[in-house]
Amino acid sequence: MDAYELLFRHVATRVPAELTHRVGVTALRAATPVLPAPSADVAPVEAMGLRFANPLGVAAGYDKDAEGVRGLARLGFGAVEVGTVTARPQPGNPRPRLFRLPADRALVNRMGFNNAGADVVAARLAALRQRGAGTVVGVNIGRSKTASDAVADYRYSARVLGPHADYVVVNVSSPNTPGLRDLQGVDALEPLLAAVRDEVGATPLLVKITADLDDAGVDAVADLALAQGLDGIVATNTTVARSDLASAPDVVEAAGAGGLSGAPLVGPARAVLARLRARVGERLTLVSVGGIDSGAEARARLEAGATLVQAYTGFVYGGPAWPRRVLRELAAS
Ligand SMILES: Cc1cc2nc3c(=O)[nH]c(=O)nc-3n(C[C@H](O)[C@H](O)[C@H](O)COP(=O)(O)O)c2cc1C
């Protein structure tokens, strides 16, 4: 156990998870100028016409408002997926809304897309591009809670944010915006993806799906992605399932509703990845996310067909040295 893990173990029982996160992002911004540049032990990845310095990215939700991109690049990440950003700024759900399940190396969140909104994030990304982000920057967009017309809402975000993104991800898989996951059905998804494609033009476009789709649902999204000329799929988001957890039932119950992330997602995320790769062959970029917490697991995903990998919860438990450790392990594997 390193110093961060020891500290985390003590802090975890006393400080609300969201406050720890806020402090972490602020510290990252402050430390960016003095962080050493990442080393290049792992082979770069060419995908979607982009060059990723390495295959390990930060999953959406960690840097929702594009505040810490350069710092995250310095920690070693080959990509940062900012967002989810919605057309309008919104506060998200009431706190507390982020919980730790340490016995499972998992988190439960019901953040509800708290973010500064497309206009503010677009301005930040424009400034970032001027200075050089130091990494590939994806932008993940979602539906505003109060939007009555989902297509128009996503269209606005795509128009405003697309010009500042290396790639765009349409998120239809978070469990914390009522009705959002219904957009994963092909009838709803088709016009949505067409509208976003129309706005972003040649910018690579991906869709992000949940771990909770059944096999037919995964196949349907894969087929639609191919039919609509998408560039890739990000799989998976969190799960609403609570099966086979090591945490005591009262701890799980106290966390309440929301998306479960971390180690319990390993099985579902692997299964969805295998199914997608079998279905689409080499035609799409697949970004595997869910429970990756070591170089060995990252390697396993790459060997199972992932083009790139991402993590959130493993990074939270592992701390600032975690990306470099994973990259070291990857290089040695
Ligand atoms: C606190 C928290 C907030 C998240 N917010 C978003 C989000 O805004 N958009 C999104 O697409 N995924 C979001 N996610 C899901 C992650 O991007 C990722 O798909 C999921 O956590 C599984 O990966 P992991 O096991 O490495 O955490 C969030 C996850 C967590 C833990």
The ligand as an SDF file (V2000), in Angstrom:
LIG
                    3D

 31 33  0  0  0  0  0  0  0  0999 V2000
  -18.5760   10.0450   -9.7510 C   0  0  0  0  0  0  0  0  0  0  0  0
  -18.7460    9.5740  -11.1480 C   0  0  0  0  0  0  0  0  0  0  0  0
  -19.2690   10.4290  -12.1010 C   0  0  0  0  0  0  0  0  0  0  0  0
  -19.4400   10.0040  -13.4180 C   0  0  0  0  0  0  0  0  0  0  0  0
  -19.9360   10.8710  -14.3260 N   0  0  0  0  0  0  0  0  0  0  0  0
  -20.0470   10.4800  -15.6200 C   0  0  0  0  0  0  0  0  0  0  0  0
  -20.5210   11.3780  -16.5980 C   0  0  0  0  0  0  0  0  0  0  0  0
  -20.7950   12.5560  -16.3250 O   0  0  0  0  0  0  0  0  0  0  0  0
  -20.6460   10.9270  -17.8650 N   0  0  0  0  0  0  0  0  0  0  0  0
  -20.3310    9.6410  -18.2380 C   0  0  0  0  0  0  0  0  0  0  0  0
  -20.4540    9.2830  -19.4180 O   0  0  0  0  0  0  0  0  0  0  0  0
  -19.8710    8.7580  -17.3160 N   0  0  0  0  0  0  0  0  0  0  0  0
  -19.7260    9.1490  -16.0390 C   0  0  0  0  0  0  0  0  0  0  0  0
  -19.2640    8.2650  -15.1130 N   0  0  0  0  0  0  0  0  0  0  0  0
  -18.9700    6.8750  -15.5240 C   0  0  0  0  0  0  0  0  0  0  0  0
  -17.5030    6.6500  -15.8530 C   0  0  0  0  0  0  0  0  0  0  0  0
  -17.1120    7.4580  -16.9490 O   0  0  0  0  0  0  0  0  0  0  0  0
  -17.2430    5.1650  -16.1910 C   0  0  0  0  0  0  0  0  0  0  0  0
  -17.9580    4.8250  -17.3750 O   0  0  0  0  0  0  0  0  0  0  0  0
  -17.6840    4.2360  -15.0750 C   0  0  0  0  0  0  0  0  0  0  0  0
  -17.4040    4.7880  -13.8070 O   0  0  0  0  0  0  0  0  0  0  0  0
  -16.9880    2.8830  -15.1730 C   0  0  0  0  0  0  0  0  0  0  0  0
  -15.5930    3.0150  -15.1040 O   0  0  0  0  0  0  0  0  0  0  0  0
  -14.7490    2.7880  -13.7290 P   0  0  0  0  0  0  0  0  0  0  0  0
  -15.1560    1.4590  -13.1800 O   0  0  0  0  0  0  0  0  0  0  0  0
  -13.3080    2.8560  -14.1530 O   0  0  0  0  0  0  0  0  0  0  0  0
  -15.1150    3.8950  -12.8150 O   0  0  0  0  0  0  0  0  0  0  0  0
  -19.0720    8.6740  -13.7870 C   0  0  0  0  0  0  0  0  0  0  0  0
  -18.5280    7.8130  -12.8260 C   0  0  0  0  0  0  0  0  0  0  0  0
  -18.3560    8.2450  -11.5210 C   0  0  0  0  0  0  0  0  0  0  0  0
  -17.7640    7.2970  -10.5160 C   0  0  0  0  0  0  0  0  0  0  0  0
  1  2  1  0
  2  3  1  0
  2 30  2  0
  3  4  2  0
  4  5  1  0
  4 28  1  0
  5  6  2  0
  6  7  1  0
  6 13  1  0
  7  8  2  0
  7  9  1  0
  9 10  1  0
 10 11  2  0
 10 12  1  0
 12 13  2  0
 13 14  1  0
 14 15  1  0
 14 28  1  0
 15 16  1  0
 16 17  1  0
 16 18  1  0
 18 19  1  0
 18 20  1  0
 20 21  1  0
 20 22  1  0
 22 23  1  0
 23 24  1  0
 24 25  2  0
 24 26  1  0
 24 27  1  0
 28 29  2  0
 29 30  1  0
 30 31  1  0
M  END
$$$$
